[in-house]
């Protein structure tokens, strides 16, 4: 990596301000590690390195075996130290040149004298009572343990969470690019979805477009005709007429900001009557939920809003019987819509999920116990600058319908013969997902980062059959 190849999402001043804000809430120093590349099968055959998100957020350059230390009361410049592992004499031969200390210091927003050798971190932390954040990488965790660094308290974690929940314009610019790359990749996937191809052909087209945009997958892409498996991997199945293809994938740009979008469409571009009806139900639920993404709105209420619309469509399809509002109150949608309506998005496709429900759930709130709702990853009041996904769905999951404990409470409202017919037909699943930025109190509404990716069923069909080139 030459000096000109050091990619930083934000200017040095932005990193200084973030560190200064965090330092106001610290009562002890905090060390944030970058981590290291994980080995695939042996140490010199690693996966691609990806630095820890908090480390990057506070200005750490994307280099392995490095760490930022932030002191309480720091102004974001003084009281901050960056520890790096100097390149070895043979590193340029195998890896190319690495950025100089001066280049990194300028990018971080500190003086060159505040760059120290990684090996000196042990003496720098010798006084004890220091918090640390580390990625789940064995070597880094072992080093943190050796230094006797402590896990952050909830208060320390919340100081970081509160900062990272709200995206600034530098972050949003990166996410807009990740969305642009993801849109191009999804369109390439649509064009590869034709009878005779395999799931792997669709995935290959998608990943090629991400690489063309200098991005990588933000998670292992889901390209499958078995869309009822929520996190199912591409298995190379043959695509055939009448099957629904579900593609859930996103881009991670060079600064590690991500996109995450899902589209579902028939392999041949021709919808059956029930496919189209249920697709349009999911689309209506998604669009209604997105309109509700305004400052102050509770995310759980958005989930419930989408769920009621799902119930309306299921009643119209004669899969459920009764009044949609009453069905929603009972949670009948969980048999068909068994996951939350979305999650946080940012530097990581499930942003801040390494902090668990401390990040996803506001103080005093906890996960619902009811099946389906219990998988909701987020229950906060929305605020300007937050980025969330909205991704309702309808699925026919065989394993759900085999569980009497889940199904029997709804025997009186389920049209089981209609459900079994779709299960026998291997209906699969439908999900539509957008990335949504919460606007200000005075904005016209939320910004949909993924709006350029068509979701109209006729337009999607036209892309698949080549009518739209």
C-alpha positions as a Markdown table, in Angstrom:
| # | Residue | x | y | z |
|---|---|---|---|---|
| 1 | Unk | 0.0 | 0.0 | 0.0 |
| 2 | Unk | 1.6 | 3.3 | -1.1 |
| 3 | Unk | 0.9 | 6.6 | 0.6 |
| 4 | Unk | -1.5 | 7.5 | -2.2 |
| 5 | Unk | -3.5 | 4.3 | -1.5 |
| 6 | Unk | -4.3 | 5.0 | 2.1 |
| 7 | Unk | -8.1 | 5.3 | 2.0 |
| 8 | Unk | -9.9 | 7.2 | 4.8 |
| 9 | Unk | -13.6 | 7.9 | 4.6 |
| 10 | Unk | -13.5 | 11.2 | 6.5 |
| 11 | Unk | -11.1 | 14.1 | 6.8 |
| 12 | Unk | -8.8 | 14.3 | 9.8 |
| 13 | Unk | -10.9 | 16.9 | 11.5 |
| 14 | Unk | -13.9 | 14.6 | 11.6 |
| 15 | Unk | -11.9 | 11.9 | 13.3 |
| 16 | Unk | -10.6 | 14.4 | 15.8 |
| 17 | Unk | -14.1 | 15.6 | 16.7 |
| 18 | Unk | -15.3 | 12.0 | 17.1 |
| 19 | Unk | -12.4 | 11.2 | 19.5 |
| 20 | Unk | -13.0 | 14.4 | 21.5 |
| 21 | Unk | -16.7 | 13.6 | 21.9 |
| 22 | Unk | -15.9 | 10.1 | 23.1 |
| 23 | Unk | -13.1 | 11.3 | 25.4 |
| 24 | Unk | -15.6 | 13.6 | 27.3 |
| 25 | Unk | -17.5 | 10.4 | 28.3 |
| 26 | Unk | -14.4 | 8.4 | 29.3 |
| 27 | Unk | -13.1 | 8.0 | 32.9 |
| 28 | Unk | -10.2 | 5.8 | 31.9 |
| 29 | Unk | -8.2 | 5.3 | 28.7 |
| 30 | Unk | -9.6 | 3.1 | 25.9 |
| 31 | Unk | -7.6 | 1.1 | 23.4 |
| 32 | Unk | -9.3 | 0.1 | 20.1 |
| 33 | Unk | -7.6 | -2.6 | 18.1 |
| 34 | Unk | -7.6 | -3.0 | 14.3 |
| 35 | Unk | -7.3 | -6.8 | 14.5 |
| 36 | Unk | -5.6 | -9.0 | 11.9 |
| 37 | Unk | -6.4 | -11.1 | 8.9 |
| 38 | Unk | -7.9 | -14.5 | 9.8 |
| 39 | Unk | -6.2 | -17.6 | 8.5 |
| 40 | Unk | -8.0 | -19.7 | 5.9 |
| 41 | Unk | -6.1 | -22.9 | 6.4 |
| 42 | Unk | -2.6 | -21.8 | 7.5 |
| 43 | Unk | -1.2 | -18.6 | 8.7 |
| 44 | Unk | 0.3 | -17.3 | 5.4 |
| 45 | Unk | -3.0 | -18.0 | 3.6 |
| 46 | Unk | -5.3 | -15.4 | 5.2 |
| 47 | Unk | -8.7 | -14.1 | 4.3 |
| 48 | Unk | -8.8 | -10.4 | 3.2 |
| 49 | Unk | -8.1 | -8.2 | 6.1 |
| 50 | Unk | -11.0 | -6.0 | 7.4 |
| 51 | Unk | -10.3 | -3.7 | 10.3 |
| 52 | Unk | -12.5 | -3.4 | 13.4 |
| 53 | Unk | -15.3 | -0.9 | 12.8 |
| 54 | Unk | -14.8 | 1.3 | 15.9 |
| 55 | Unk | -11.1 | 1.5 | 15.1 |
| 56 | Unk | -11.9 | 2.8 | 11.6 |
| 57 | Unk | -14.7 | 5.1 | 12.9 |
| 58 | Unk | -12.3 | 6.9 | 15.2 |
| 59 | Unk | -9.6 | 7.3 | 12.5 |
| 60 | Unk | -7.5 | 4.2 | 12.6 |
| 61 | Unk | -5.8 | 3.5 | 9.2 |
| 62 | Unk | -6.8 | 0.1 | 7.8 |
| 63 | Unk | -3.6 | -1.7 | 8.8 |
| 64 | Unk | -3.2 | -5.0 | 10.7 |
| 65 | Unk | -1.8 | -5.2 | 14.3 |
| 66 | Unk | -2.5 | -1.6 | 15.1 |
| 67 | Unk | -4.4 | 0.2 | 17.8 |
| 68 | Unk | -5.7 | 3.6 | 18.9 |
| 69 | Unk | -5.5 | 4.8 | 22.5 |
| 70 | Unk | -7.8 | 7.6 | 23.5 |
| 71 | Unk | -7.3 | 9.3 | 26.9 |
| 72 | Unk | -10.1 | 10.9 | 29.0 |
| 73 | Unk | -10.4 | 14.6 | 28.3 |
| 74 | Unk | -8.6 | 14.4 | 25.0 |
| 75 | Unk | -9.3 | 17.1 | 22.5 |
| 76 | Unk | -9.1 | 14.4 | 19.7 |
| 77 | Unk | -5.5 | 15.3 | 18.9 |
| 78 | Unk | -3.5 | 15.5 | 22.1 |
| 79 | Unk | -4.2 | 12.5 | 24.4 |
| 80 | Unk | -4.5 | 10.2 | 21.4 |
| 81 | Unk | -1.8 | 7.7 | 20.3 |
| 82 | Unk | -1.7 | 5.4 | 17.4 |
| 83 | Unk | 0.3 | 2.2 | 17.7 |
| 84 | Unk | 1.4 | 0.4 | 14.5 |
| 85 | Unk | 3.5 | -2.5 | 13.5 |
| 86 | Unk | 6.3 | -1.3 | 11.3 |
| 87 | Unk | 6.8 | -3.1 | 8.0 |
| 88 | Unk | 9.5 | -5.8 | 8.0 |
| 89 | Unk | 12.4 | -5.6 | 5.5 |
| 90 | Unk | 10.8 | -8.2 | 3.2 |
| 91 | Unk | 7.2 | -6.8 | 3.4 |
| 92 | Unk | 7.6 | -4.5 | 0.3 |
| 93 | Unk | 8.6 | -7.6 | -1.7 |
| 94 | Unk | 5.4 | -9.5 | -0.8 |
| 95 | Unk | 3.0 | -6.8 | 0.0 |
| 96 | Unk | 4.3 | -3.6 | -1.6 |
| 97 | Unk | 5.0 | -0.4 | 0.2 |
| 98 | Unk | 3.0 | 0.7 | 3.2 |
| 99 | Unk | 2.1 | 4.3 | 4.2 |
| 100 | Unk | 4.6 | 6.2 | 6.2 |
| 101 | Unk | 4.0 | 7.3 | 9.8 |
| 102 | Unk | 3.7 | 10.9 | 8.7 |
| 103 | Unk | 1.1 | 10.0 | 6.1 |
| 104 | Unk | -0.9 | 8.0 | 8.7 |
| 105 | Unk | -0.6 | 10.7 | 11.4 |
| 106 | Unk | -1.9 | 13.4 | 9.0 |
| 107 | Unk | -4.8 | 11.2 | 8.0 |
| 108 | Unk | -5.7 | 10.4 | 11.7 |
| 109 | Unk | -5.3 | 14.0 | 12.8 |
| 110 | Unk | -2.4 | 13.6 | 15.3 |
| 111 | Unk | 1.3 | 14.6 | 15.3 |
| 112 | Unk | 3.9 | 12.2 | 13.9 |
| 113 | Unk | 5.3 | 12.0 | 17.4 |
| 114 | Unk | 2.1 | 10.3 | 18.6 |
| 115 | Unk | 2.7 | 7.3 | 16.4 |
| 116 | Unk | 4.3 | 4.5 | 18.4 |
| 117 | Unk | 5.5 | 1.0 | 17.7 |
| 118 | Unk | 2.8 | -1.6 | 18.4 |
| 119 | Unk | 5.2 | -3.4 | 20.7 |
| 120 | Unk | 5.3 | -0.5 | 23.1 |
| 121 | Unk | 1.5 | -0.8 | 23.8 |
| 122 | Unk | 2.4 | -3.1 | 26.7 |
| 123 | Unk | 4.4 | -0.5 | 28.6 |
| 124 | Unk | 1.8 | 2.2 | 27.6 |
| 125 | Unk | -0.9 | 0.2 | 29.4 |
| 126 | Unk | 1.1 | -1.0 | 32.3 |
| 127 | Unk | -0.7 | 1.2 | 34.9 |
| 128 | Unk | -3.9 | -0.8 | 34.4 |
| 129 | Unk | -7.6 | 0.1 | 34.5 |
| 130 | Unk | -7.8 | 0.5 | 30.7 |
| 131 | Unk | -10.8 | -0.5 | 28.5 |
| 132 | Unk | -10.4 | -2.1 | 25.1 |
| 133 | Unk | -12.4 | -2.9 | 22.1 |
| 134 | Unk | -11.2 | -5.8 | 20.0 |
| 135 | Unk | -12.6 | -7.7 | 17.0 |
| 136 | Unk | -13.1 | -11.4 | 17.7 |
| 137 | Unk | -9.7 | -12.4 | 16.3 |
| 138 | Unk | -7.7 | -14.9 | 18.4 |
| 139 | Unk | -4.3 | -13.2 | 18.2 |
| 140 | Unk | -5.7 | -9.8 | 19.1 |
| 141 | Unk | -7.9 | -11.1 | 21.9 |
| 142 | Unk | -4.9 | -13.0 | 23.3 |
| 143 | Unk | -2.8 | -9.8 | 23.2 |
| 144 | Unk | -5.5 | -7.8 | 25.0 |
| 145 | Unk | -5.7 | -10.5 | 27.6 |
| 146 | Unk | -2.0 | -10.4 | 28.1 |
| 147 | Unk | -2.2 | -6.7 | 28.7 |
| 148 | Unk | -5.0 | -7.2 | 31.2 |
| 149 | Unk | -7.3 | -4.8 | 29.3 |
| 150 | Unk | -10.9 | -4.7 | 30.4 |
| 151 | Unk | -14.1 | -5.0 | 28.4 |
| 152 | Unk | -15.9 | -1.6 | 28.2 |
| 153 | Unk | -18.7 | -0.9 | 30.6 |
| 154 | Unk | -22.2 | -0.3 | 29.3 |
| 155 | Unk | -21.7 | 3.4 | 29.8 |
| 156 | Unk | -18.5 | 3.3 | 27.7 |
| 157 | Unk | -20.1 | 1.3 | 25.0 |
| 158 | Unk | -23.1 | 3.6 | 24.9 |
| 159 | Unk | -20.8 | 6.6 | 24.4 |
| 160 | Unk | -19.6 | 4.9 | 21.2 |
| 161 | Unk | -23.1 | 3.7 | 20.2 |
| 162 | Unk | -24.6 | 7.1 | 20.5 |
| 163 | Unk | -22.0 | 8.5 | 18.2 |
| 164 | Unk | -22.1 | 5.8 | 15.6 |
| 165 | Unk | -25.9 | 5.7 | 15.4 |
| 166 | Unk | -26.0 | 9.0 | 13.6 |
| 167 | Unk | -24.2 | 9.2 | 10.3 |
| 168 | Unk | -22.5 | 12.4 | 9.1 |
| 169 | Unk | -22.2 | 13.5 | 5.5 |
| 170 | Unk | -18.9 | 11.7 | 5.0 |
| 171 | Unk | -20.4 | 8.5 | 6.1 |
| 172 | Unk | -23.6 | 9.0 | 4.1 |
| 173 | Unk | -21.5 | 9.7 | 1.0 |
| 174 | Unk | -19.7 | 6.4 | 1.4 |
| 175 | Unk | -23.0 | 4.6 | 1.9 |
| 176 | Unk | -24.5 | 6.2 | -1.2 |
| 177 | Unk | -21.6 | 4.8 | -3.2 |
| 178 | Unk | -22.0 | 1.4 | -1.6 |
| 179 | Unk | -25.7 | 1.6 | -2.6 |
| 180 | Unk | -24.8 | 2.5 | -6.1 |
| 181 | Unk | -22.5 | -0.4 | -6.4 |
| 182 | Unk | -25.1 | -2.7 | -4.9 |
| 183 | Unk | -27.7 | -1.6 | -7.3 |
| 184 | Unk | -25.5 | -2.3 | -10.3 |
| 185 | Unk | -24.7 | -5.7 | -8.9 |
| 186 | Unk | -28.4 | -6.6 | -8.4 |
| 187 | Unk | -29.3 | -5.6 | -11.9 |
| 188 | Unk | -26.5 | -7.8 | -13.2 |
| 189 | Unk | -27.9 | -10.6 | -11.1 |
| 190 | Unk | -31.4 | -10.1 | -12.5 |
| 191 | Unk | -30.0 | -10.4 | -16.0 |
| 192 | Unk | -28.4 | -13.7 | -15.2 |
| 193 | Unk | -31.6 | -15.1 | -13.8 |
| 194 | Unk | -32.9 | -17.3 | -16.5 |
| 195 | Unk | -33.9 | -20.9 | -17.0 |
| 196 | Unk | -30.9 | -23.2 | -17.4 |
| 197 | Unk | -28.5 | -21.1 | -15.3 |
| 198 | Unk | -27.6 | -22.0 | -11.8 |
| 199 | Unk | -27.7 | -20.0 | -8.6 |
| 200 | Unk | -23.9 | -19.7 | -8.9 |
| 201 | Unk | -24.3 | -18.0 | -12.2 |
| 202 | Unk | -26.4 | -15.3 | -10.6 |
| 203 | Unk | -23.9 | -14.9 | -7.8 |
| 204 | Unk | -21.0 | -14.7 | -10.2 |
| 205 | Unk | -22.7 | -11.9 | -12.1 |
| 206 | Unk | -23.4 | -10.0 | -8.9 |
| 207 | Unk | -19.9 | -10.3 | -7.4 |
| 208 | Unk | -18.2 | -9.4 | -10.7 |
| 209 | Unk | -20.1 | -6.1 | -10.7 |
| 210 | Unk | -19.1 | -5.4 | -7.1 |
| 211 | Unk | -15.4 | -6.0 | -8.0 |
| 212 | Unk | -15.9 | -3.7 | -11.0 |
| 213 | Unk | -16.9 | -0.9 | -8.5 |
| 214 | Unk | -13.9 | -1.6 | -6.2 |
| 215 | Unk | -16.2 | -3.1 | -3.6 |
| 216 | Unk | -16.6 | -6.5 | -1.9 |
| 217 | Unk | -19.6 | -8.3 | -0.6 |
| 218 | Unk | -20.9 | -6.7 | 2.6 |
| 219 | Unk | -21.8 | -10.3 | 3.7 |
| 220 | Unk | -22.0 | -13.7 | 2.1 |
| 221 | Unk | -24.5 | -13.0 | -0.7 |
| 222 | Unk | -27.8 | -14.9 | -0.7 |
| 223 | Unk | -28.7 | -16.0 | -4.2 |
| 224 | Unk | -31.2 | -18.8 | -4.0 |
| 225 | Unk | -34.4 | -20.3 | -5.2 |
| 226 | Unk | -35.0 | -21.5 | -1.6 |
| 227 | Unk | -35.8 | -18.1 | -0.3 |
| 228 | Unk | -37.6 | -19.5 | 2.7 |
| 229 | Unk | -34.2 | -20.2 | 4.3 |
| 230 | Unk | -33.5 | -16.7 | 5.6 |
| 231 | Unk | -29.7 | -16.8 | 5.5 |
| 232 | Unk | -29.4 | -19.6 | 3.0 |
| 233 | Unk | -26.2 | -19.8 | 0.9 |
| 234 | Unk | -26.0 | -20.2 | -2.8 |
| 235 | Unk | -25.9 | -23.9 | -3.5 |
| 236 | Unk | -25.6 | -24.1 | -7.2 |
| 237 | Unk | -29.1 | -25.3 | -7.8 |
| 238 | Unk | -30.5 | -25.2 | -11.4 |
| 239 | Unk | -32.9 | -22.4 | -12.0 |
| 240 | Unk | -36.2 | -23.5 | -13.5 |
| 241 | Unk | -39.4 | -22.0 | -14.8 |
| 242 | Unk | -41.8 | -20.8 | -12.1 |
| 243 | Unk | -39.3 | -20.7 | -9.2 |
| 244 | Unk | -38.8 | -17.5 | -7.3 |
| 245 | Unk | -35.2 | -16.2 | -7.1 |
| 246 | Unk | -34.3 | -14.3 | -3.9 |
| 247 | Unk | -31.1 | -12.2 | -4.0 |
| 248 | Unk | -30.1 | -10.5 | -0.8 |
| 249 | Unk | -26.7 | -8.8 | -1.2 |
| 250 | Unk | -24.8 | -5.6 | -0.7 |
| 251 | Unk | -21.6 | -3.8 | -1.3 |
| 252 | Unk | -18.8 | -2.8 | 1.2 |
| 253 | Unk | -16.8 | 0.1 | -0.2 |
| 254 | Unk | -13.2 | 0.7 | 0.6 |
| 255 | Unk | -13.9 | 2.5 | 3.9 |
| 256 | Unk | -16.1 | -0.5 | 5.0 |
| 257 | Unk | -19.5 | 1.3 | 4.8 |
| 258 | Unk | -22.1 | -1.0 | 3.4 |
| 259 | Unk | -25.3 | -1.4 | 1.5 |
| 260 | Unk | -27.8 | -4.3 | 1.9 |
| 261 | Unk | -30.7 | -4.8 | -0.4 |
| 262 | Unk | -33.0 | -7.7 | -1.4 |
| 263 | Unk | -35.1 | -8.4 | -4.5 |
| 264 | Unk | -37.2 | -11.4 | -5.3 |
| 265 | Unk | -38.5 | -12.3 | -8.8 |
| 266 | Unk | -39.5 | -15.3 | -10.9 |
| 267 | Unk | -36.8 | -17.1 | -12.8 |
| 268 | Unk | -38.5 | -16.7 | -16.2 |
| 269 | Unk | -39.8 | -13.2 | -15.5 |
| 270 | Unk | -43.4 | -14.4 | -15.4 |
| 271 | Unk | -45.3 | -14.2 | -12.2 |
| 272 | Unk | -48.0 | -16.7 | -11.2 |
| 273 | Unk | -51.1 | -15.2 | -9.7 |
| 274 | Unk | -50.2 | -16.1 | -6.1 |
| 275 | Unk | -46.6 | -15.0 | -6.5 |
| 276 | Unk | -47.6 | -11.6 | -7.8 |
| 277 | Unk | -50.2 | -11.1 | -5.2 |
| 278 | Unk | -47.9 | -11.9 | -2.3 |
| 279 | Unk | -45.1 | -9.9 | -3.9 |
| 280 | Unk | -47.3 | -6.9 | -4.1 |
| 281 | Unk | -48.3 | -7.4 | -0.5 |
| 282 | Unk | -44.7 | -7.3 | 0.6 |
| 283 | Unk | -44.0 | -4.3 | -1.6 |
| 284 | Unk | -47.0 | -2.4 | -0.1 |
| 285 | Unk | -45.8 | -3.3 | 3.4 |
| 286 | Unk | -42.3 | -2.1 | 2.6 |
| 287 | Unk | -43.4 | 1.2 | 1.0 |
| 288 | Unk | -45.8 | 1.9 | 3.9 |
| 289 | Unk | -43.1 | 1.2 | 6.4 |
| 290 | Unk | -40.6 | 3.4 | 4.7 |
| 291 | Unk | -43.0 | 6.4 | 4.7 |
| 292 | Unk | -43.3 | 5.9 | 8.4 |
| 293 | Unk | -39.6 | 6.2 | 8.9 |
| 294 | Unk | -39.7 | 9.8 | 10.4 |
| 295 | Unk | -37.9 | 11.3 | 13.4 |
| 296 | Unk | -39.5 | 10.1 | 16.7 |
| 297 | Unk | -41.2 | 7.1 | 15.2 |
| 298 | Unk | -40.6 | 3.9 | 17.2 |
| 299 | Unk | -39.1 | 1.2 | 15.1 |
| 300 | Unk | -41.2 | -1.6 | 16.8 |
| 301 | Unk | -44.3 | 0.3 | 15.6 |
| 302 | Unk | -42.9 | 0.2 | 12.0 |
| 303 | Unk | -42.4 | -3.5 | 12.3 |
| 304 | Unk | -46.0 | -3.9 | 13.5 |
| 305 | Unk | -47.3 | -1.6 | 10.7 |
| 306 | Unk | -45.6 | -3.9 | 8.1 |
| 307 | Unk | -47.0 | -7.0 | 9.9 |
| 308 | Unk | -50.6 | -5.8 | 9.7 |
| 309 | Unk | -50.3 | -5.1 | 5.9 |
| 310 | Unk | -48.8 | -8.6 | 5.6 |
| 311 | Unk | -51.9 | -9.9 | 7.4 |
| 312 | Unk | -54.2 | -8.0 | 4.9 |
| 313 | Unk | -52.5 | -9.7 | 2.0 |
| 314 | Unk | -52.6 | -13.1 | 3.5 |
| 315 | Unk | -56.3 | -12.8 | 4.1 |
| 316 | Unk | -56.9 | -11.6 | 0.5 |
| 317 | Unk | -54.8 | -14.7 | -0.6 |
| 318 | Unk | -57.1 | -16.9 | 1.6 |
| 319 | Unk | -54.1 | -18.2 | 3.6 |
| 320 | Unk | -55.4 | -16.6 | 6.8 |
| 321 | Unk | -59.0 | -16.0 | 7.9 |
| 322 | Unk | -60.3 | -13.1 | 10.0 |
| 323 | Unk | -59.8 | -9.4 | 10.5 |
| 324 | Unk | -56.2 | -8.3 | 9.7 |
| 325 | Unk | -55.9 | -6.1 | 12.7 |
| 326 | Unk | -57.0 | -8.9 | 15.1 |
| 327 | Unk | -54.6 | -11.4 | 13.3 |
| 328 | Unk | -51.8 | -8.9 | 13.7 |
| 329 | Unk | -52.6 | -8.5 | 17.4 |
| 330 | Unk | -52.4 | -12.2 | 17.9 |
| 331 | Unk | -49.1 | -12.4 | 16.0 |
| 332 | Unk | -50.4 | -14.8 | 13.2 |
| 333 | Unk | -48.1 | -13.1 | 10.7 |
| 334 | Unk | -45.1 | -14.8 | 12.5 |
| 335 | Unk | -46.0 | -18.0 | 10.6 |
| 336 | Unk | -45.3 | -16.2 | 7.3 |
| 337 | Unk | -43.1 | -13.2 | 8.4 |
| 338 | Unk | -40.9 | -14.7 | 11.0 |
| 339 | Unk | -38.2 | -12.0 | 11.3 |
| 340 | Unk | -37.9 | -8.3 | 12.2 |
| 341 | Unk | -38.6 | -5.6 | 9.6 |
| 342 | Unk | -35.0 | -4.6 | 9.5 |
| 343 | Unk | -31.8 | -3.5 | 11.3 |
| 344 | Unk | -29.3 | -0.7 | 11.6 |
| 345 | Unk | -26.9 | -0.2 | 8.7 |
| 346 | Unk | -23.6 | 1.5 | 8.4 |
| 347 | Unk | -20.0 | 0.3 | 8.9 |
| 348 | Unk | -21.1 | -3.3 | 8.9 |
| 349 | Unk | -24.2 | -4.7 | 7.4 |
| 350 | Unk | -25.7 | -5.2 | 10.8 |
| 351 | Unk | -24.2 | -2.0 | 12.2 |
| 352 | Unk | -23.2 | -2.1 | 15.9 |
| 353 | Unk | -24.4 | -5.7 | 16.3 |
| 354 | Unk | -21.2 | -6.5 | 18.1 |
| 355 | Unk | -22.6 | -4.4 | 21.0 |
| 356 | Unk | -25.7 | -6.7 | 21.0 |
| 357 | Unk | -29.1 | -5.4 | 22.2 |
| 358 | Unk | -27.4 | -2.5 | 24.0 |
| 359 | Unk | -27.1 | -0.9 | 20.6 |
| 360 | Unk | -30.3 | -2.2 | 19.1 |
| 361 | Unk | -32.7 | -1.6 | 22.0 |
| 362 | Unk | -33.2 | 1.7 | 23.7 |
| 363 | Unk | -32.9 | 1.9 | 27.5 |
| 364 | Unk | -35.9 | 0.2 | 29.2 |
| 365 | Unk | -36.8 | -1.9 | 26.1 |
| 366 | Unk | -36.1 | -5.6 | 25.5 |
| 367 | Unk | -36.8 | -8.1 | 22.9 |
| 368 | Unk | -40.4 | -9.3 | 22.6 |
| 369 | Unk | -40.9 | -13.0 | 23.5 |
| 370 | Unk | -43.4 | -13.8 | 20.7 |
| 371 | Unk | -42.1 | -15.9 | 17.8 |
| 372 | Unk | -41.1 | -13.8 | 14.9 |
| 373 | Unk | -41.0 | -10.6 | 16.9 |
| 374 | Unk | -38.2 | -12.0 | 19.0 |
| 375 | Unk | -35.9 | -11.7 | 16.0 |
| 376 | Unk | -36.4 | -8.0 | 15.7 |
| 377 | Unk | -32.9 | -6.5 | 15.9 |
| 378 | Unk | -33.9 | -2.9 | 16.6 |
| 379 | Unk | -36.3 | -1.0 | 18.8 |
| 380 | Unk | -35.3 | 2.6 | 19.1 |
| 381 | Unk | -37.0 | 5.8 | 18.3 |
| 382 | Unk | -35.7 | 7.0 | 14.9 |
| 383 | Unk | -33.6 | 10.1 | 14.7 |
| 384 | Unk | -32.2 | 12.2 | 11.8 |
| 385 | Unk | -29.1 | 10.6 | 10.4 |
| 386 | Unk | -29.9 | 7.0 | 11.4 |
| 387 | Unk | -29.8 | 4.5 | 8.6 |
| 388 | Unk | -32.0 | 1.4 | 8.8 |
| 389 | Unk | -33.1 | -1.3 | 6.5 |
| 390 | Unk | -36.8 | -2.0 | 5.8 |
| 391 | Unk | -37.2 | -5.6 | 4.6 |
| 392 | Unk | -40.6 | -7.3 | 5.2 |
| 393 | Unk | -41.3 | -10.7 | 3.7 |
| 394 | Unk | -43.6 | -13.6 | 3.2 |
| 395 | Unk | -42.2 | -17.1 | 3.4 |
| 396 | Unk | -43.6 | -20.7 | 3.3 |
| 397 | Unk | -41.1 | -22.4 | 5.7 |
| 398 | Unk | -41.6 | -26.1 | 6.1 |
| 399 | Unk | -39.9 | -26.3 | 9.4 |
| 400 | Unk | -42.3 | -23.7 | 10.9 |
| 401 | Unk | -45.4 | -25.7 | 9.8 |
| 402 | Unk | -44.0 | -28.8 | 11.3 |
| 403 | Unk | -43.9 | -27.2 | 14.8 |
| 404 | Unk | -47.2 | -27.7 | 16.5 |
| 405 | Unk | -46.3 | -25.3 | 19.3 |
| 406 | Unk | -46.2 | -22.5 | 16.7 |
| 407 | Unk | -49.1 | -23.6 | 14.4 |
| 408 | Unk | -51.8 | -24.9 | 16.7 |
| 409 | Unk | -52.6 | -21.6 | 18.4 |
| 410 | Unk | -53.7 | -20.4 | 15.0 |
| 411 | Unk | -55.6 | -23.4 | 13.8 |
| 412 | Unk | -58.8 | -21.4 | 13.8 |
| 413 | Unk | -57.4 | -18.7 | 11.4 |
| 414 | Unk | -55.1 | -20.7 | 9.1 |
| 415 | Unk | -56.3 | -22.2 | 5.8 |
| 416 | Unk | -54.1 | -25.2 | 6.2 |
| 417 | Unk | -55.0 | -26.8 | 2.8 |
| 418 | Unk | -53.9 | -23.6 | 1.0 |
| 419 | Unk | -50.7 | -23.4 | 3.0 |
| 420 | Unk | -49.9 | -27.1 | 2.3 |
| 421 | Unk | -50.5 | -26.6 | -1.4 |
| 422 | Unk | -47.8 | -23.9 | -1.5 |
| 423 | Unk | -45.5 | -25.9 | 0.7 |
| 424 | Unk | -45.9 | -28.9 | -1.7 |
| 425 | Unk | -45.1 | -26.5 | -4.6 |
| 426 | Unk | -41.9 | -25.3 | -2.9 |
| 427 | Unk | -43.1 | -21.8 | -3.0 |
| 428 | Unk | -40.0 | -20.4 | -1.2 |
| 429 | Unk | -40.0 | -16.9 | 0.0 |
| 430 | Unk | -40.4 | -13.2 | -0.9 |
| 431 | Unk | -38.4 | -10.4 | 0.6 |
| 432 | Unk | -37.9 | -6.8 | -0.6 |
| 433 | Unk | -35.3 | -4.6 | 1.2 |
| 434 | Unk | -34.3 | -1.0 | 1.0 |
| 435 | Unk | -31.7 | 1.1 | 2.8 |
| 436 | Unk | -33.3 | 4.2 | 4.4 |
| 437 | Unk | -31.8 | 7.4 | 5.9 |
| 438 | Unk | -34.0 | 9.1 | 8.4 |
| 439 | Unk | -34.4 | 12.8 | 7.4 |
| 440 | Unk | -34.7 | 15.9 | 9.5 |
| 441 | Unk | -37.9 | 17.2 | 11.0 |
| 442 | Unk | -38.3 | 19.5 | 8.0 |
| 443 | Unk | -37.3 | 17.2 | 5.2 |
| 444 | Unk | -39.9 | 15.8 | 2.8 |
| 445 | Unk | -39.3 | 12.3 | 4.0 |
| 446 | Unk | -36.6 | 9.6 | 4.4 |
| 447 | Unk | -33.9 | 9.2 | 1.8 |
| 448 | Unk | -34.0 | 5.7 | 0.2 |
| 449 | Unk | -30.4 | 5.0 | -0.8 |
| 450 | Unk | -31.4 | 2.0 | -2.9 |
| 451 | Unk | -34.2 | 3.7 | -4.8 |
| 452 | Unk | -32.5 | 3.2 | -8.1 |
| 453 | Unk | -33.0 | -0.6 | -7.9 |
| 454 | Unk | -36.4 | -1.3 | -9.5 |
| 455 | Unk | -39.0 | -3.1 | -7.4 |
| 456 | Unk | -42.0 | -2.8 | -9.6 |
| 457 | Unk | -42.9 | -6.3 | -10.6 |
| 458 | Unk | -43.4 | -5.4 | -14.3 |
| 459 | Unk | -40.1 | -3.5 | -14.5 |
| 460 | Unk | -38.2 | -6.3 | -12.8 |
| 461 | Unk | -39.7 | -8.8 | -15.3 |
| 462 | Unk | -38.7 | -6.6 | -18.2 |
| 463 | Unk | -35.1 | -6.6 | -16.9 |
| 464 | Unk | -35.0 | -10.3 | -16.6 |
| 465 | Unk | -36.5 | -11.0 | -20.0 |
| 466 | Unk | -34.3 | -8.4 | -21.7 |
| 467 | Unk | -37.1 | -6.0 | -22.6 |
| 468 | Unk | -35.2 | -3.3 | -20.6 |
| 469 | Unk | -31.5 | -3.4 | -21.5 |
